[in-house]
Amino acid sequence: MPYTYDPDALGVVPEGVQMLTVTEIKETESNKGDPMWIVRMEDKDGYELTEFIVHKPNIIDWKFRPLWEAAGLEWPTGRAVLDEAKLVGRRVLVTVKHEKSQQFGLQARAEGYAPLGADDETQSAQGAMEFETAPPKPANAVYGDDDDIPFG
C-alpha cells in the first residue's frame, strides 16, 4: 500500500520562541550509564520537544537550571534535593531550533528558556498562542557538546 508523506505531519515543534508545557519527566540512564532525566514538552498542537538532562553538575547548571527557573521555581542557594516532578504541568517559553541527522531525522532542540509574562499567561488561558508583542527571547542557554545524549 502506498504511503502519502506529509512533512507537516511530522509533529516537530516549529522553530522560534514557543510556549511549551512540561508533560513528563522520566528517569533513566544515559548511554554511558549515568542517571538522566528525559523531559518531554508539548506545544498547543501536541508536537513534542524532548530534552535529555544527564545528572552531572555542569549539565544540571546549564540545561536544567534555566528550565527550572523559567518555570517559576526558585533555584536553591545551597545544597538541596531537586524534585523534578515539580516541573510537570508548568509552561515555559522555549527558543526552538531544528537539528537534522541521518539517524534521527528532523528534531526540535531547546536553545534557551524564559518565563511566561503576564500577557503570555492570559493568552494561554484563552487558548491563544499568538503573541501581540514578541515574547522575550530566552538567552540563558549556552549548550556545548554532550556525549551522553542518545543522538548526535
N, C-alpha and C positions, 0 to 999 in steps of 0.2 A: 504494500500500500504506500503511495507517495506521501511525503511529509511536506507541509507548507511551512516554510521557515519565515518567521516574523521577528526581526531584531527588537521590535518594541515589546515583545512578549518575554524577553529575557529576564525581566524582573530586576534590573540593575537600577539602583538609586541614581537619579540624574546628577551630573556634575554641578558644582556650585554650592552655595550655602543652603542647606536643607534642614528642616525641623524633623528630628527623628525621635522615636520613643524606644527606650531600652526595654526589650521584650523578654530577654532571657540571659542569664549568666550561668554557664555550665563549667564545672571544674573538671579538668582533665590533665594530661601530661603533654609536654612538647615532644618533638621528635628526639630531643636529647635526654628526655626523661625528667625534665624539670616541671614542677607544678605550674599550671597555666589556666587562665580563665578564657573561655570563648564567650565574648559579649556580642549578642545579637541585637541589632537595632532595626526598626522599620520606619518607612515613611508612610504618608497617608494612604498610599496605594498598596501597601503591604510589601513593597520592594525592600529587600534586606541588605544591610551592611554588617559585616562581621569583623570584629577586632579580636586578635589573638594577643593576650597580655600575659607574658611569662612572669612568674614571681621572682624577679630579680630587682634589687633596689633601683638601679638606673632605669629599668624599663617601667617599673611602677611609677617612678617620678616623672618621666616624660610622656608616658602613654596613659596611665590610669588616673593620675592626679588631675590632669586637665579635664578629663571626663567627669570625675567626681565633683570637682568644683563647679563645672558648668551646669551640673545637675542640681546645684544649690546646696550641696553638702559641704560642711566645714572640714577642711583638712586638718588633721591633728598636728599640734605643735611639738609633741613629744612621742615617745613610744606608745603605740596603740594597736589594737586589732581592728582591721578594716572589714566591715561586714558588707561584702559586695552585693548582697541581696537588697540593700537599701537603694540601689540604682534602678532596680526593676520597676517599670511603670513611669519613670521620670523622662521628661522631654528635654532635649538639648539642641542647640544649633550646631551643625557639623559642616565643615568645609569638605566637600567630597570631590575627589579626583578619581578618574578612571585609570586602571592599570590593566595591561593586556599581556598575557603569557600564553605560550603554546600549550602548557599543561592545564591551566585553569580558565583560559579564555578571558573575557572581559570581567573585571572585578571592580567594585566600588571600594575605595580606600578613604579612611578618615585622615585628613591633613591637619585638623585642629578642631577645637571645640569652643563654644561660647554659651553663656547662659541666655535663656529666653528673656526678652524685655517684656515690659507690661503690655505693649501692643501685640507682641507675639502670643502671649497667654490669652488675650481677649480674642484674637483672630482664631487661635486654635480651638478655643471653647465654642466658637461659632462654626467650626468646621472649615474655615477658610485657610488656605495655605499660602495665598499670595500676600506679599508684603507691600504695604503702601509706600514705605520707605525702605531702603536697603538695610537689612539687619547688619549688626557688626560682624566683620569677618574674623573668625577665630584665627588668632595669630600666635598661639602659645605652643604649637606643636613643632618640635624640632626632631624629626624622625631620622634615625640612622639605619644602618643595616642590622638585621637581626636574623641569625641563622636558625633560631628556634621556631619560627613560624613555618607552617607546612606548605609554603609556596614560595616562589622566588622570582 
